[in-house]
């Protein structure tokens, strides 16, 4: 029911590994809340964490529209735009950088 749940994350991991995905698009809730969750799931499946993108259709569509058809059309447009953006995502490297505290 929820992609951020363990079964949802397992779907991402499994599909990424089995299908050799290069990028992942998730259409669900706020990236602010669950982007790390989905990036980790995709990375476990073999997708670089920088090649994960999210469409926030919960807060931008389902919660703000009373008209279900209108919300669905908006969600489809958001997902299409994120899928198009995903074609340009590049792999990222995680780095650690020293910091010198200063006032």
N, C-alpha and C positions, 0 to 999 in steps of 0.2 A: 504494500500500500504506500509506503514511504521509501523513496530511493535512499535516504540517509540511514535507514535501518540496516541491520546486518544483512538480511536477505538482499536488499537493494545493492549494497556495497559488493556483496558476493557476485551478483549479476555483472557488475562492471568489471570486477577482477577476472571472472571467468571468460566473459566475452572478449576482453582485451587480450588475454593470453591465448585463447583458442583461435581468434580471428586475426591476430597479429596487428591490432589497431595501432595507428600512428598518433591519433588524437581522439579525444573524447569530448562530447557535448552532453551536458546534463541539463534538462529542462525540469526544474522543480522549484525549490525555495531559494531563499536569499544566499548569495555567495558569501555575504558577510558572516553568516552563521555556519555554513557547511562547505565552503570551498576547500578548506584543509582536509575534510573528510573525503571528498571526492578525489582530490589530488592524490591522497595516500592510497585510495582504492585503485585508481588507475595506475599509479606507480607500482603497486604490488602486482598488477597484471602485465607490467612491462611497458607502460606508456610514460614518457617523460612528464613530470609534473607541470612543466611549462606549456604542455600541449593539451591542457584541460580548460574548458571554457563553460560557463554556466549562463542559462537564461532563467531569470527570476520570474517565472510565470505565476507563482502563488501570490506574491505581493503586488505584482504589476498587472495581473489579469483576474484571477479568480476572486481575490478579496475585494477588488475595487469596482467590479462591474456587476450590475443586477441582471443584465441581459446575457444569458449564457452563450448565445450565438456570437454576440459582439466580443465577449471575452475569449472565445475559441479562436476567432479570426485574429485578434490581437496576439494571442499566444502563438499562433502559426507564423505570424509575421516576425515576432521576436526570435523564435527558434530558427527561422530561415536566415535571419541576419547573423545570428551567432554561428550557425553552420558555415556561412560564407566567411565570417571572420576566422574561424578555426583553420581554414585552408592556409592562412598566413602565419599561424603560430609557429614559433621556433623553440627548439629544446633549450632548456635552461640548465645551468650548472649551479649547484649549491656551493657557496664559498663562505669561509669565515675570514673576517677582517678584524684586525686589532683596533681598539678604540682607546684614545687617551682622554680621560675625563678632564674637562676644563670648565672654569666658571666664566 
